[in-house]
């Protein structure tokens, strides 16, 4: 059985100059950093809430 050819694009054929890297402005970088900090804090709060409610559901303090 012969392998099918031409179905997938050969990414090795593309030269580095074909797709320039995306650049961000200082404001966009600041916004991304703020969003990352918010997400980390939000996950921390959710983890604390989960622990609190698991302890309450278990019927008392751990």
Biopython code that builds the backbone (N, CA, C, O; Angstrom):
import numpy as np
from Bio.PDB.StructureBuilder import StructureBuilder

atoms = [
    (1, "UNK", "N", (0.843, -1.174, 0.000)),
    (1, "UNK", "CA", (0.000, 0.000, 0.000)),
    (1, "UNK", "C", (0.890, 1.239, 0.000)),
    (1, "UNK", "O", (1.772, 1.367, 0.849)),
    (2, "UNK", "N", (0.668, 2.143, -0.934)),
    (2, "UNK", "CA", (1.485, 3.346, -1.037)),
    (2, "UNK", "C", (0.954, 4.434, -0.113)),
    (2, "UNK", "O", (-0.260, 4.599, 0.017)),
    (3, "UNK", "N", (1.854, 5.181, 0.532)),
    (3, "UNK", "CA", (1.385, 6.282, 1.382)),
    (3, "UNK", "C", (0.770, 7.391, 0.541)),
    (3, "UNK", "O", (1.217, 7.663, -0.574)),
    (4, "UNK", "N", (-0.244, 8.017, 1.079)),
    (4, "UNK", "CA", (-0.884, 9.132, 0.380)),
    (4, "UNK", "C", (0.033, 10.331, 0.415)),
    (4, "UNK", "O", (0.633, 10.632, 1.447)),
    (5, "UNK", "N", (0.144, 11.014, -0.702)),
    (5, "UNK", "CA", (1.007, 12.192, -0.769)),
    (5, "UNK", "C", (0.169, 13.418, -1.065)),
    (5, "UNK", "O", (-0.891, 13.333, -1.685)),
    (6, "UNK", "N", (0.657, 14.547, -0.617)),
    (6, "UNK", "CA", (-0.012, 15.812, -0.914)),
    (6, "UNK", "C", (-1.142, 16.166, 0.017)),
    (6, "UNK", "O", (-1.787, 17.196, -0.178)),
    (7, "UNK", "N", (-1.406, 15.362, 1.014)),
    (7, "UNK", "CA", (-2.516, 15.656, 1.918)),
    (7, "UNK", "C", (-2.101, 16.579, 3.055)),
    (7, "UNK", "O", (-2.910, 17.358, 3.558)),
    (8, "UNK", "N", (-0.844, 16.488, 3.454)),
    (8, "UNK", "CA", (-0.356, 17.342, 4.526)),
    (8, "UNK", "C", (0.646, 18.330, 3.950)),
    (8, "UNK", "O", (1.421, 17.994, 3.054)),
    (9, "UNK", "N", (0.624, 19.524, 4.460)),
    (9, "UNK", "CA", (1.549, 20.551, 3.998)),
    (9, "UNK", "C", (2.915, 20.294, 4.617)),
    (9, "UNK", "O", (3.017, 20.059, 5.821)),
    (10, "UNK", "N", (3.947, 20.335, 3.817)),
    (10, "UNK", "CA", (5.303, 20.132, 4.305)),
    (10, "UNK", "C", (5.787, 21.423, 4.946)),
    (10, "UNK", "O", (6.072, 22.393, 4.244)),
    (11, "UNK", "N", (5.883, 21.445, 6.263)),
    (11, "UNK", "CA", (6.272, 22.660, 6.966)),
    (11, "UNK", "C", (7.765, 22.926, 6.846)),
    (11, "UNK", "O", (8.205, 24.050, 7.090)),
    (12, "UNK", "N", (8.550, 21.929, 6.480)),
    (12, "UNK", "CA", (9.984, 22.141, 6.334)),
    (12, "UNK", "C", (10.299, 22.941, 5.076)),
    (12, "UNK", "O", (11.392, 23.496, 4.957)),
    (13, "UNK", "N", (9.360, 23.009, 4.136)),
    (13, "UNK", "CA", (9.590, 23.722, 2.887)),
    (13, "UNK", "C", (9.474, 25.236, 3.053)),
    (13, "UNK", "O", (9.994, 25.988, 2.228)),
    (14, "UNK", "N", (8.812, 25.683, 4.088)),
    (14, "UNK", "CA", (8.621, 27.117, 4.292)),
    (14, "UNK", "C", (9.921, 27.745, 4.785)),
    (14, "UNK", "O", (10.604, 27.202, 5.653)),
    (15, "UNK", "N", (10.239, 28.882, 4.219)),
    (15, "UNK", "CA", (11.448, 29.574, 4.656)),
    (15, "UNK", "C", (11.115, 30.442, 5.871)),
    (15, "UNK", "O", (9.961, 30.832, 6.043)),
    (16, "UNK", "N", (12.101, 30.752, 6.715)),
    (16, "UNK", "CA", (11.826, 31.554, 7.911)),
    (16, "UNK", "C", (11.261, 32.935, 7.601)),
    (16, "UNK", "O", (10.583, 33.519, 8.447)),
    (17, "UNK", "N", (11.520, 33.464, 6.428)),
    (17, "UNK", "CA", (11.030, 34.789, 6.077)),
    (17, "UNK", "C", (9.583, 34.823, 5.649)),
    (17, "UNK", "O", (9.011, 35.902, 5.497)),
    (18, "UNK", "N", (8.976, 33.662, 5.449)),
    (18, "UNK", "CA", (7.592, 33.605, 4.977)),
    (18, "UNK", "C", (6.598, 34.110, 6.018)),
    (18, "UNK", "O", (5.657, 34.821, 5.668)),
    (19, "UNK", "N", (6.783, 33.766, 7.261)),
    (19, "UNK", "CA", (5.838, 34.155, 8.315)),
    (19, "UNK", "C", (6.608, 34.892, 9.414)),
    (19, "UNK", "O", (7.227, 34.258, 10.268)),
    (20, "UNK", "N", (6.570, 36.212, 9.396)),
    (20, "UNK", "CA", (7.312, 36.951, 10.430)),
    (20, "UNK", "C", (6.702, 36.727, 11.807)),
    (20, "UNK", "O", (5.507, 36.457, 11.934)),
    (21, "UNK", "N", (7.529, 36.841, 12.825)),
    (21, "UNK", "CA", (7.056, 36.685, 14.189)),
    (21, "UNK", "C", (6.131, 37.840, 14.544)),
    (21, "UNK", "O", (6.338, 38.981, 14.132)),
    (22, "UNK", "N", (5.110, 37.511, 15.318)),
    (22, "UNK", "CA", (4.172, 38.541, 15.755)),
    (22, "UNK", "C", (4.836, 39.365, 16.855)),
    (22, "UNK", "O", (5.448, 38.821, 17.774)),
    (23, "UNK", "N", (4.706, 40.664, 16.747)),
    (23, "UNK", "CA", (5.282, 41.523, 17.783)),
    (23, "UNK", "C", (4.144, 42.183, 18.558)),
    (23, "UNK", "O", (3.067, 42.441, 18.021)),
    (24, "UNK", "N", (4.413, 42.446, 19.832)),
    (24, "UNK", "CA", (3.418, 43.046, 20.708)),
    (24, "UNK", "C", (3.897, 44.424, 21.150)),
    (24, "UNK", "O", (5.094, 44.679, 21.279)),
    (25, "UNK", "N", (2.935, 45.296, 21.374)),
    (25, "UNK", "CA", (3.269, 46.613, 21.896)),
    (25, "UNK", "C", (3.496, 46.501, 23.399)),
    (25, "UNK", "O", (3.146, 45.492, 24.011)),
    (26, "UNK", "N", (4.076, 47.528, 23.985)),
    (26, "UNK", "CA", (4.296, 47.538, 25.433)),
    (26, "UNK", "C", (2.980, 47.450, 26.192)),
    (26, "UNK", "O", (2.902, 46.799, 27.234)),
    (27, "UNK", "N", (1.945, 48.106, 25.671)),
    (27, "UNK", "CA", (0.639, 48.067, 26.330)),
    (27, "UNK", "C", (0.063, 46.655, 26.300)),
    (27, "UNK", "O", (-0.524, 46.203, 27.283)),
    (28, "UNK", "N", (0.228, 45.957, 25.179)),
    (28, "UNK", "CA", (-0.278, 44.588, 25.075)),
    (28, "UNK", "C", (0.468, 43.649, 26.026)),
    (28, "UNK", "O", (-0.134, 42.769, 26.642)),
    (29, "UNK", "N", (1.769, 43.842, 26.139)),
    (29, "UNK", "CA", (2.563, 43.019, 27.055)),
    (29, "UNK", "C", (2.144, 43.281, 28.499)),
    (29, "UNK", "O", (2.015, 42.344, 29.287)),
    (30, "UNK", "N", (1.932, 44.548, 28.848)),
    (30, "UNK", "CA", (1.463, 44.884, 30.191)),
    (30, "UNK", "C", (0.102, 44.253, 30.471)),
    (30, "UNK", "O", (-0.138, 43.736, 31.562)),
    (31, "UNK", "N", (-0.783, 44.298, 29.480)),
    (31, "UNK", "CA", (-2.116, 43.715, 29.651)),
    (31, "UNK", "C", (-2.017, 42.200, 29.842)),
    (31, "UNK", "O", (-2.745, 41.633, 30.657)),
    (32, "UNK", "N", (-1.133, 41.545, 29.105)),
    (32, "UNK", "CA", (-0.958, 40.104, 29.250)),
    (32, "UNK", "C", (-0.383, 39.748, 30.625)),
    (32, "UNK", "O", (-0.790, 38.758, 31.234)),
    (33, "UNK", "N", (0.554, 40.550, 31.107)),
    (33, "UNK", "CA", (1.120, 40.314, 32.437)),
    (33, "UNK", "C", (0.057, 40.494, 33.523)),
    (33, "UNK", "O", (-0.013, 39.708, 34.468)),
    (34, "UNK", "N", (-0.766, 41.534, 33.381)),
    (34, "UNK", "CA", (-1.839, 41.776, 34.344)),
    (34, "UNK", "C", (-2.839, 40.629, 34.319)),
    (34, "UNK", "O", (-3.302, 40.181, 35.368)),
    (35, "UNK", "N", (-3.168, 40.160, 33.135)),
    (35, "UNK", "CA", (-4.104, 39.043, 33.009)),
    (35, "UNK", "C", (-3.529, 37.775, 33.639)),
    (35, "UNK", "O", (-4.254, 37.026, 34.294)),
    (36, "UNK", "N", (-2.240, 37.531, 33.448)),
    (36, "UNK", "CA", (-1.605, 36.351, 34.039)),
    (36, "UNK", "C", (-1.615, 36.437, 35.566)),
    (36, "UNK", "O", (-1.866, 35.440, 36.242)),
    (37, "UNK", "N", (-1.344, 37.614, 36.104)),
    (37, "UNK", "CA", (-1.376, 37.789, 37.559)),
    (37, "UNK", "C", (-2.796, 37.580, 38.095)),
    (37, "UNK", "O", (-2.987, 36.942, 39.131)),
    (38, "UNK", "N", (-3.778, 38.114, 37.390)),
    (38, "UNK", "CA", (-5.167, 37.942, 37.803)),
    (38, "UNK", "C", (-5.550, 36.469, 37.779)),
    (38, "UNK", "O", (-6.196, 35.977, 38.704)),
    (39, "UNK", "N", (-5.155, 35.768, 36.728)),
    (39, "UNK", "CA", (-5.507, 34.357, 36.606)),
    (39, "UNK", "C", (-4.864, 33.538, 37.731)),
    (39, "UNK", "O", (-5.511, 32.651, 38.287)),
    (40, "UNK", "N", (-3.619, 33.817, 38.069)),
    (40, "UNK", "CA", (-2.948, 33.102, 39.152)),
    (40, "UNK", "C", (-3.671, 33.349, 40.481)),
    (40, "UNK", "O", (-3.890, 32.415, 41.252)),
    (41, "UNK", "N", (-4.038, 34.592, 40.745)),
    (41, "UNK", "CA", (-4.753, 34.924, 41.980)),
    (41, "UNK", "C", (-6.131, 34.269, 42.003)),
    (41, "UNK", "O", (-6.574, 33.781, 43.043)),
    (42, "UNK", "N", (-6.801, 34.258, 40.863)),
    (42, "UNK", "CA", (-8.122, 33.647, 40.775)),
    (42, "UNK", "C", (-8.042, 32.147, 41.043)),
    (42, "UNK", "O", (-8.889, 31.595, 41.745)),
    (43, "UNK", "N", (-7.038, 31.492, 40.492)),
    (43, "UNK", "CA", (-6.866, 30.053, 40.743)),
    (43, "UNK", "C", (-6.580, 29.790, 42.220)),
    (43, "UNK", "O", (-7.064, 28.805, 42.779)),
    (44, "UNK", "N", (-5.801, 30.661, 42.854)),
    (44, "UNK", "CA", (-5.496, 30.503, 44.271)),
    (44, "UNK", "C", (-6.780, 30.614, 45.107)),
    (44, "UNK", "O", (-7.001, 29.828, 46.029)),
    (45, "UNK", "N", (-7.615, 31.594, 44.773)),
    (45, "UNK", "CA", (-8.881, 31.780, 45.490)),
    (45, "UNK", "C", (-9.794, 30.577, 45.280)),
    (45, "UNK", "O", (-10.421, 30.104, 46.229)),
    (46, "UNK", "N", (-9.875, 30.081, 44.057)),
    (46, "UNK", "CA", (-10.711, 28.906, 43.792)),
    (46, "UNK", "C", (-10.214, 27.683, 44.559)),
    (46, "UNK", "O", (-11.015, 26.891, 45.053)),
    (47, "UNK", "N", (-8.899, 27.531, 44.657)),
    (47, "UNK", "CA", (-8.346, 26.408, 45.416)),
    (47, "UNK", "C", (-8.700, 26.528, 46.894)),
    (47, "UNK", "O", (-9.033, 25.532, 47.535)),
    (48, "UNK", "N", (-8.631, 27.744, 47.437)),
    (48, "UNK", "CA", (-8.989, 27.944, 48.843)),
    (48, "UNK", "C", (-10.475, 27.668, 49.060)),
    (48, "UNK", "O", (-10.846, 27.059, 50.064)),
    (49, "UNK", "N", (-11.331, 28.105, 48.136)),
    (49, "UNK", "CA", (-12.765, 27.850, 48.259)),
    (49, "UNK", "C", (-13.052, 26.361, 48.193)),
    (49, "UNK", "O", (-13.866, 25.845, 48.959)),
    (50, "UNK", "N", (-12.388, 25.674, 47.284)),
    (50, "UNK", "CA", (-12.590, 24.231, 47.154)),
    (50, "UNK", "C", (-12.211, 23.523, 48.435)),
    (50, "UNK", "O", (-12.942, 22.648, 48.899)),
    (51, "UNK", "N", (-11.082, 23.887, 49.015)),
    (51, "UNK", "CA", (-10.655, 23.275, 50.272)),
    (51, "UNK", "C", (-11.651, 23.566, 51.386)),
    (51, "UNK", "O", (-11.992, 22.679, 52.168)),
    (52, "UNK", "N", (-12.114, 24.804, 51.457)),
    (52, "UNK", "CA", (-13.074, 25.184, 52.489)),
    (52, "UNK", "C", (-14.350, 24.349, 52.391)),
    (52, "UNK", "O", (-14.821, 23.806, 53.391)),
    (53, "UNK", "N", (-14.912, 24.248, 51.170)),
    (53, "UNK", "CA", (-16.166, 23.527, 51.015)),
    (53, "UNK", "C", (-15.996, 22.025, 51.156)),
    (53, "UNK", "O", (-16.925, 21.345, 51.591)),
    (54, "UNK", "N", (-14.830, 21.486, 50.797)),
    (54, "UNK", "CA", (-14.589, 20.060, 51.014)),
    (54, "UNK", "C", (-14.557, 19.758, 52.512)),
    (54, "UNK", "O", (-15.074, 18.734, 52.958)),
    (55, "UNK", "N", (-13.949, 20.653, 53.276)),
    (55, "UNK", "CA", (-13.900, 20.445, 54.730)),
    (55, "UNK", "C", (-15.279, 20.553, 55.343)),
    (55, "UNK", "O", (-15.614, 19.776, 56.236)),
    (56, "UNK", "N", (-16.094, 21.502, 54.885)),
    (56, "UNK", "CA", (-17.450, 21.655, 55.420)),
    (56, "UNK", "C", (-18.321, 20.467, 55.048)),
    (56, "UNK", "O", (-19.126, 20.004, 55.856)),
    (57, "UNK", "N", (-18.159, 19.974, 53.821)),
    (57, "UNK", "CA", (-18.965, 18.841, 53.370)),
    (57, "UNK", "C", (-18.619, 17.580, 54.152)),
    (57, "UNK", "O", (-19.481, 16.734, 54.390)),
    (58, "UNK", "N", (-17.368, 17.457, 54.546)),
    (58, "UNK", "CA", (-16.927, 16.275, 55.285)),
    (58, "UNK", "C", (-17.502, 16.264, 56.698)),
    (58, "UNK", "O", (-17.419, 15.240, 57.376)),
    (59, "UNK", "N", (-18.073, 17.355, 57.156)),
    (59, "UNK", "CA", (-18.731, 17.364, 58.435)),
    (59, "UNK", "C", (-17.910, 17.967, 59.569)),
    (59, "UNK", "O", (-18.158, 17.690, 60.742)),
    (60, "UNK", "N", (-16.951, 18.775, 59.215)),
    (60, "UNK", "CA", (-16.206, 19.426, 60.286)),
    (60, "UNK", "C", (-14.832, 19.843, 59.836)),
    (60, "UNK", "O", (-14.459, 19.674, 58.675)),
    (61, "UNK", "N", (-14.094, 20.382, 60.756)),
    (61, "UNK", "CA", (-12.746, 20.851, 60.433)),
    (61, "UNK", "C", (-11.818, 19.667, 60.247)),
    (61, "UNK", "O", (-11.993, 18.620, 60.869)),
    (62, "UNK", "N", (-10.863, 19.838, 59.413)),
    (62, "UNK", "CA", (-9.906, 18.754, 59.136)),
    (62, "UNK", "C", (-8.846, 18.688, 60.221)),
    (62, "UNK", "O", (-7.955, 17.842, 60.163)),
]
sb = StructureBuilder()
sb.init_structure("model")
sb.init_model(0)
sb.init_chain("A")
sb.init_seg("    ")
for serial, (resi, resn, name, xyz) in enumerate(atoms, 1):
    if name == "N":
        sb.init_residue(resn, " ", resi, " ")
    sb.init_atom(name, np.array(xyz, "f"), 0.0, 1.0, " ", f" {name:<3s}", serial, name[0])
structure = sb.get_structure()
